[in-house]
Amino acid sequence: SPPASHTVLSAPSGVVSQKNDQLDQETFSYLDIELMKEFQGGDQNNWVMSPASIKTALSLVYEGANGETAEELGMAMRLPENSVLARGQLLAFQRSLQTPSNLTSVRSASRVLVRKGMQVKEPYRMTVGKDYGGDVVTADFDHPDEVVKEVNAWCNDITKGAIPQIISSGSLTADSSLIIVNAIYFHAKWKTQFESTTKGCFITGKDECTMTDMMRVRGTFRKALVPTLNSYVIELPYEDSRYSLVIVLPTRRNGIRQVVKDLAHNPLGPILERLPFNYLILHVPKFTAEYSQSLKKVLIDLGVNTMFSDASDLSGMFGGPAHTKVTDVIHKAKIDVTEDGTTASAGTAVFAETLSQSSAIPFKVDHPFLFFIHDAAAGSLFGGQYSKPKDGQPIQMMNGQTLMYDGQRIRPYGPMSQPYPYGREKRNRTQPQATIFVDY
């Protein structure tokens, strides 16, 4: 039987209908997992992307698209076929994203740069300003270096220096006429501050682990085993508990690819609503992850083809004879997870005081996992994978034997310091910054 601290959570099934002015988060988040499956096809061990930023940039294209161009974007984002209902979902998402927080710094900003002389339709200009909090500005594309400098300076300001350069002069061609940019910045302190950081073993292979910085905290956290994901799901709240870091830790060290596939049918939102509280001694690696790449091939693989072709229809964006098509979608994202945070709130402290010190159960996040920065209102702001510490000393373990490192005993298995699986639970198997270039 599973350890007493491991609650087994059954994921609910079915889609709950939503009013048009409410975000159908479960449906709208499907693209997030489709993107993650595509990202896993790369050769990076650690990566992060912002579904919120990518979807905002694609939404700005959708707002100016018609015909097959709009249909493909709508299908990729799982929007209703009715354009009025579709816009209702996009606006609900933007309202959720832009709702201010006094305790957490979240900023989403959009900018549309168009070539001088192109006629931007006034309804589109108003939509960008009113519904997306962005602006439409003219740019001199005959001097690409100046345009690049302007875009990068804007992105650097929005992300507070985290992404100083999102495009290069080589990204623009003589025919470039439009750039759509969205940038998202997120900074928050923990609700329960990490107490200490020590070296710990992060398992990277059958007989290998890497010694890396492991952060330790004792407190009340929501955690459960989710059989439909074959994973533990742990939620670490920030000061504003609307936001949290969600870790999905597979029960098998090599199970991370299957978990992403299973998330498509077991979305995080309903799971997080039902996670129970546990009093834990939690060990989490301190980590950084980055991503920088074109999304053109990824989007084409997901069925978004027409906007990149000569059949592209952006007639809702421009008046006059201009014909435009999207040439590329560039995405950059970065995340740093560190010890910074503040003491737990009174509510959590009261709950914790009902449990004795001895009831705290150790739980180590010590092998490849998925992570999400989750917004209870808008869904996943960021999502990614952490598989291997960037810096650290590899330790070879022969036949699963216990080794010593710097005076501490190292075991090759598990967050409970016991062989895999962590218990004999029965498992049931049952789914930053985006920039768009356009030329004509």
Residue pairs with C-beta under 8 A, 6 or more apart in sequence:
1 423
1 424
2 8
2 225
2 422
2 423
2 424
2 425
3 361
3 416
3 422
3 423
4 361
5 223
5 278
5 279
5 280
5 361
5 363
6 223
6 224
6 225
6 232
6 422
6 423
6 425
7 223
7 224
7 225
7 276
7 278
8 224
8 225
8 227
8 425
9 224
9 225
9 226
9 227
9 233
9 271
9 274
9 275
9 276
10 227
10 228
11 226
11 228
11 229
11 266
11 270
11 271
11 430
12 270
12 274
15 24
15 26
15 27
16 26
18 24
20 84
20 85
20 88
20 89
20 92
21 88
21 92
22 92
23 89
23 92
23 93
23 96
23 377
23 378
23 379
24 89
25 267
25 269
25 378
25 379
26 267
26 269
26 270
27 78
28 55
28 77
28 78
28 89
28 93
28 379
29 51
29 267
29 268
29 269
29 379
29 380
30 78
30 264
30 267
30 431
31 51
31 54
31 55
31 76
31 77
31 78
31 302
32 51
32 379
32 380
32 383
33 260
33 263
33 264
33 267
33 431
34 76
34 264
34 302
34 431
35 49
35 51
35 54
35 298
35 302
36 49
36 260
36 263
36 370
36 383
36 385
37 260
37 261
37 264
38 298
38 301
38 302
39 47
39 49
39 291
39 298
39 385
40 256
40 257
40 260
40 385
42 293
44 291
45 385
45 386
45 387
45 388
46 287
46 288
46 289
46 290
46 384
46 385
46 386
46 387
46 388
46 390
47 289
47 290
47 291
47 384
47 385
48 289
48 290
48 291
48 333
48 334
48 335
48 382
48 383
48 384
48 432
49 291
49 331
49 333
49 382
49 383
49 384
49 432
50 184
50 331
50 333
50 381
50 382
50 383
50 432
50 433
50 434
51 379
51 380
51 381
51 382
51 383
52 97
52 108
52 184
52 375
52 378
52 379
52 380
52 381
52 382
53 108
53 182
53 183
53 184
53 331
53 333
53 432
53 433
53 434
54 295
54 329
54 331
54 432
54 434
55 77
55 93
56 93
56 94
56 97
56 108
56 110
56 132
56 182
56 184
56 434
57 110
57 180
57 181
57 182
57 329
57 434
57 435
57 436
58 73
58 76
58 77
58 304
58 329
58 434
58 436
59 77
59 90
59 93
59 94
59 132
60 110
60 112
60 128
60 132
60 134
60 180
60 182
60 436
61 69
61 73
61 180
61 307
61 314
61 326
61 436
62 70
62 73
62 74
62 77
62 79
62 86
62 90
63 87
63 90
63 124
63 127
63 128
63 316
63 317
64 121
64 124
64 314
64 315
64 316
64 317
64 318
65 73
65 307
65 313
65 314
65 316
65 317
66 313
66 314
66 315
66 316
67 306
67 313
68 306
68 311
68 313
69 306
69 307
69 311
69 312
69 313
69 314
70 83
70 313
72 303
72 304
72 305
72 306
72 307
73 79
73 304
73 307
74 80
74 81
74 86
75 303
76 299
76 302
76 303
76 304
79 85
79 86
79 89
79 90
80 86
80 88
80 89
90 131
91 131
93 378
93 379
94 131
94 132
94 133
96 375
96 377
96 378
96 379
97 106
97 108
97 375
97 378
98 108
98 133
99 377
101 240
101 242
101 243
102 240
103 188
103 189
103 238
103 239
103 240
104 186
104 187
104 188
104 238
104 239
104 240
104 242
104 243
105 185
105 186
105 187
105 188
106 184
106 185
106 186
106 188
106 243
106 375
106 381
107 158
107 184
107 185
108 133
108 182
108 183
108 184
108 185
109 133
109 134
109 158
109 182
109 183
110 128
110 132
110 133
110 134
110 135
110 180
110 181
110 182
111 134
111 135
111 136
111 137
111 151
111 154
111 180
111 181
112 120
112 128
112 134
112 135
112 136
112 137
112 178
112 179
112 180
112 181
113 136
113 137
113 138
113 139
113 147
113 150
113 151
113 178
113 179
113 180
113 181
114 120
114 136
114 137
114 138
114 139
114 177
114 178
115 138
115 139
115 141
115 176
115 177
115 178
116 138
116 139
116 140
116 141
118 177
118 178
118 318
118 320
118 322
119 318
119 319
119 320
119 322
120 136
120 317
120 318
120 319
121 316
121 317
121 318
121 319
123 316
124 136
124 316
124 317
125 136
128 134
128 135
128 136
129 135
129 136
134 182
139 146
139 147
139 150
139 179
140 146
140 147
141 147
141 172
141 176
141 177
144 169
144 172
144 176
145 169
147 172
147 179
148 167
148 168
148 169
148 171
148 172
151 166
151 167
151 179
151 181
151 435
152 164
152 165
152 166
152 167
154 181
154 183
155 163
155 164
155 165
155 166
155 181
155 183
155 433
156 163
156 164
156 165
158 183
158 184
158 185
159 183
159 184
159 185
159 433
160 185
160 187
162 185
162 334
163 183
163 332
163 333
163 334
163 432
163 433
166 181
166 183
166 330
166 332
166 433
166 435
167 179
167 330
167 435
167 437
171 328
171 330
171 437
172 437
173 327
173 439
175 439
175 440
176 327
176 437
176 438
176 439
177 322
177 324
177 438
177 439
177 440
178 324
178 436
178 437
178 438
178 439
179 435
179 436
179 437
179 438
180 435
180 436
180 438
181 433
181 434
181 435
181 436
182 433
182 434
182 435
183 432
183 433
184 381
184 432
184 433
186 243
186 373
186 381
186 382
188 238
188 239
188 240
188 243
189 238
189 239
189 340
189 341
189 342
190 217
190 236
190 237
190 238
190 239
190 340
190 341
190 342
191 236
191 237
191 238
191 239
191 241
191 341
191 342
191 344
191 345
191 348
192 217
192 219
192 220
192 221
192 236
192 237
192 341
192 343
192 344
192 348
193 217
193 339
193 340
193 341
193 342
193 343
193 344
194 215
194 216
194 217
194 284
194 339
194 341
195 216
195 217
195 218
196 215
196 216
197 213
197 214
197 215
197 216
197 286
197 339
198 213
198 214
198 216
199 211
199 212
199 213
199 214
199 405
199 406
199 408
200 211
200 212
200 213
200 214
200 283
200 285
200 364
200 366
201 209
201 210
201 211
201 366
201 395
201 405
201 410
201 411
201 412
202 209
202 210
202 211
202 212
202 214
202 285
202 366
202 367
202 388
202 389
202 392
203 209
203 253
203 366
203 367
203 412
203 413
204 210
204 367
204 368
204 387
204 388
204 389
204 394
207 396
207 397
207 398
207 399
207 400
207 412
208 394
208 395
208 396
208 397
209 366
209 394
209 395
209 397
209 410
209 412
210 388
210 389
210 392
210 393
210 394
210 395
211 392
211 393
211 395
211 405
211 406
212 285
212 286
212 389
212 391
212 392
213 285
213 286
214 283
214 284
214 285
214 286
214 364
214 366
215 283
215 284
215 285
215 286
215 338
215 339
216 281
216 282
216 283
217 281
217 282
217 284
218 280
218 281
218 282
218 360
219 279
219 280
219 282
219 344
219 348
219 352
220 277
220 278
220 279
220 280
220 344
220 348
220 351
220 352
220 355
221 234
221 235
221 236
221 277
221 278
221 280
221 282
222 234
222 235
222 272
222 275
222 276
222 277
222 278
223 232
223 233
223 234
223 235
223 275
223 276
223 278
223 280
223 363
224 232
224 233
224 274
224 275
224 276
225 231
225 232
225 251
225 423
225 425
226 232
226 233
226 266
226 271
227 425
227 426
227 427
227 428
228 262
228 265
228 266
228 428
228 429
228 430
229 248
229 250
229 259
229 262
229 263
229 266
229 271
230 250
230 251
230 252
230 255
230 258
230 259
230 262
230 427
230 429
231 248
231 249
231 250
231 251
231 255
231 259
232 247
232 248
232 249
232 251
232 363
232 415
232 422
233 246
233 247
233 248
233 249
233 268
233 271
233 272
233 275
234 246
234 247
234 249
234 282
234 363
234 365
235 244
235 245
235 246
235 247
235 272
235 275
235 374
236 244
236 245
236 246
236 247
236 282
236 284
237 243
237 244
238 244
238 245
238 341
239 341
239 342
239 345
242 375
242 376
242 377
243 373
243 374
243 375
243 376
243 381
244 272
244 373
244 374
244 376
245 337
245 371
245 372
245 373
245 374
246 268
246 272
246 371
246 372
246 373
246 374
247 284
247 365
247 369
247 370
247 371
248 259
248 263
248 268
248 369
248 370
248 371
248 372
249 365
249 367
249 369
249 415
250 256
250 258
250 259
250 367
250 368
250 369
251 420
251 421
251 422
251 427
252 420
252 421
253 367
253 368
253 420
254 368
256 368
256 369
256 370
256 385
256 387
259 370
260 370
261 431
262 429
262 430
262 431
263 370
263 431
264 431
265 430
265 431
266 430
266 431
267 431
268 372
268 374
268 380
269 379
272 374
272 376
277 351
278 361
279 352
279 355
279 359
279 360
279 361
280 360
280 361
280 362
280 363
281 360
281 361
281 362
281 363
282 363
282 364
282 365
283 362
283 363
283 364
283 365
283 366
283 415
284 337
284 365
285 365
285 366
285 386
285 389
286 337
286 338
286 339
287 336
287 337
287 386
287 389
287 390
288 334
288 335
288 336
288 337
288 390
289 334
289 335
289 384
289 385
289 386
290 332
290 333
290 334
290 335
291 331
291 332
291 333
291 334
291 384
291 432
292 330
292 331
292 332
292 333
293 330
293 331
294 328
294 329
294 330
294 331
295 329
295 330
295 331
295 434
296 308
296 328
296 329
299 308
299 329
300 308
306 312
306 313
307 314
307 325
307 326
308 325
308 326
308 327
309 325
310 325
312 323
312 324
312 325
312 326
314 324
314 325
314 438
317 324
318 324
322 440
323 440
324 438
324 439
324 440
325 438
325 439
325 440
326 436
326 437
326 438
327 437
327 438
327 439
328 436
328 437
329 434
329 435
329 436
329 437
330 434
330 435
330 436
330 437
331 432
331 433
331 434
331 435
332 432
332 433
332 435
333 382
333 384
333 432
333 433
334 432
335 373
335 382
335 384
337 371
344 352
362 415
362 416
362 417
363 415
363 416
364 414
364 415
364 416
364 417
365 415
366 414
366 415
367 414
367 415
368 385
368 386
368 387
368 388
369 385
369 386
370 383
370 384
370 385
370 386
371 383
371 384
371 385
371 386
372 380
372 382
372 383
372 384
373 380
373 381
373 382
373 383
374 380
374 381
375 381
382 432
395 403
395 405
395 410
397 403
397 410
397 412
400 412
400 413
400 419
401 412
402 409
402 410
402 411
402 412
403 409
403 410
404 410
411 417
413 419
413 420
414 420
414 422
415 422
416 422
